[in-house]
Amino acid sequence: MAKCIPGRSGKFMKVVNLTNNTVLAERLECADTVLARMRGLLGKDFMSPGTGLLISPCKGVHTFGMKFPIDVIFLDKNNAVIAVGNRLRPNRMTRVYFRATGVIELPAGTLETVKTNIGDRIEIG
């Protein structure tokens, strides 16, 4: 399930696409409280390569108030990719994916580089 690992608060996790054995992020942060999910990436000027944010639970995201584009991955309860958003620009919204249990936000262009697609299996740890 796309959720934060208990006891990992304040520590980075790694995200791997098991389908093609590529690393999506070495430094994944977790937003699993109401306040952290609401804040998301707001207030940041950019995302560094190798970083990401897991929002859990989450079924849709927006980029209102953000200063940079992002890539997004929607995961189901088995950590399978059910939708992706490439280079989602500021002041946009995704649709709501009712099967999603979490979303990973990544620097724009990450999904093209690591070739992550719908159906791929993701490991968070």
C-alpha positions as CSV (number, residue, x, y, z in Angstrom):
1,M,0.0,0.0,0.0
2,A,1.3,3.5,-0.9
3,K,1.8,4.7,2.7
4,C,4.6,6.1,4.8
5,I,6.6,3.6,6.8
6,P,6.0,3.9,10.6
7,G,9.1,5.0,12.5
8,R,10.6,6.7,9.4
9,S,9.3,10.2,10.2
10,G,12.0,12.7,9.3
11,K,14.0,10.0,7.5
12,F,14.3,9.6,3.7
13,M,13.0,6.6,1.9
14,K,14.0,5.2,-1.5
15,V,11.6,4.6,-4.4
16,V,12.3,1.9,-7.0
17,N,10.4,0.9,-10.1
18,L,10.5,-2.9,-9.7
19,T,9.2,-3.5,-13.3
20,N,12.3,-2.0,-14.9
21,N,14.6,-1.9,-11.9
22,T,15.2,1.9,-11.9
23,V,15.4,4.3,-9.0
24,L,12.9,7.1,-9.0
25,A,14.1,8.9,-5.9
26,E,16.8,8.3,-3.3
27,R,15.4,10.9,-0.9
28,L,11.6,10.5,-0.6
29,E,9.9,12.5,2.1
30,C,6.6,11.5,3.5
31,A,3.5,13.7,4.0
32,D,1.1,11.6,6.0
33,T,-0.5,14.1,8.4
34,V,-3.3,16.4,7.4
35,L,-1.1,19.5,7.7
36,A,1.8,17.9,5.8
37,R,-0.5,16.7,3.0
38,M,-2.1,20.2,2.7
39,R,1.4,21.9,2.6
40,G,2.9,19.4,0.1
41,L,5.5,21.2,-1.9
42,L,4.1,24.7,-1.4
43,G,6.7,27.2,-0.5
44,K,9.5,25.4,-2.2
45,D,11.3,26.9,-5.2
46,F,12.3,23.7,-6.9
47,M,12.8,19.9,-6.4
48,S,16.3,18.6,-6.6
49,P,17.0,15.5,-8.8
50,G,16.6,12.3,-6.7
51,T,14.1,13.8,-4.3
52,G,10.3,13.2,-4.0
53,L,7.3,13.5,-1.8
54,L,4.9,10.7,-1.0
55,I,1.4,12.0,-0.1
56,S,-0.6,9.3,1.6
57,P,-3.5,8.9,1.6
58,C,-4.2,10.8,-1.6
59,K,-6.4,10.4,-4.6
60,G,-5.6,13.7,-6.5
61,V,-3.3,16.6,-6.4
62,H,-3.1,20.3,-7.4
63,T,-0.2,22.6,-8.1
64,F,-2.0,25.9,-7.2
65,G,0.6,28.2,-5.7
66,M,3.6,26.2,-6.8
67,K,6.5,27.7,-8.7
68,F,7.6,24.7,-10.8
69,P,6.3,21.7,-12.7
70,I,6.3,18.2,-11.2
71,D,5.8,14.6,-12.3
72,V,3.2,12.6,-10.4
73,I,2.6,8.9,-9.9
74,F,-0.7,7.5,-8.6
75,L,-0.4,4.2,-6.7
76,D,-3.1,1.7,-5.8
77,K,-3.1,-0.5,-2.7
78,N,-0.6,-2.9,-4.2
79,N,1.8,-0.1,-5.2
80,A,1.0,-0.5,-8.9
81,V,1.0,2.6,-11.0
82,I,-2.6,3.4,-12.0
83,A,-1.9,6.9,-13.5
84,V,0.9,9.3,-14.2
85,G,1.2,13.0,-14.8
86,N,4.2,14.3,-16.7
87,R,5.4,17.8,-16.2
88,L,2.2,19.0,-14.4
89,R,2.6,22.8,-14.5
90,P,1.8,25.2,-11.7
91,N,-1.9,26.1,-11.1
92,R,-3.3,22.8,-12.4
93,M,-5.3,19.9,-10.9
94,T,-5.3,16.2,-11.7
95,R,-8.4,14.3,-11.8
96,V,-9.4,12.2,-8.8
97,Y,-8.4,8.5,-9.0
98,F,-10.7,6.6,-6.6
99,R,-8.5,3.5,-6.6
100,A,-5.4,5.6,-5.6
101,T,-4.0,5.2,-2.1
102,G,-1.1,7.6,-2.5
103,V,0.7,9.9,-4.9
104,I,4.5,10.3,-5.4
105,E,5.5,13.8,-6.6
106,L,8.9,14.0,-8.4
107,P,10.9,16.6,-10.2
108,A,9.6,17.2,-13.7
109,G,11.1,14.9,-16.3
110,T,11.8,12.1,-13.9
111,L,9.2,9.7,-15.4
112,E,10.6,10.2,-18.9
113,T,14.1,9.4,-17.6
114,V,13.2,6.3,-15.6
115,K,10.5,5.2,-18.1
116,T,7.7,4.6,-15.5
117,N,4.3,3.7,-16.9
118,I,0.9,2.5,-15.9
119,G,1.0,-1.0,-14.5
120,D,4.6,-0.8,-13.2
121,R,5.2,-2.0,-9.7
122,I,6.8,0.4,-7.2
123,E,8.7,-0.3,-4.0
124,I,9.0,2.3,-1.2
125,G,11.4,1.6,1.6
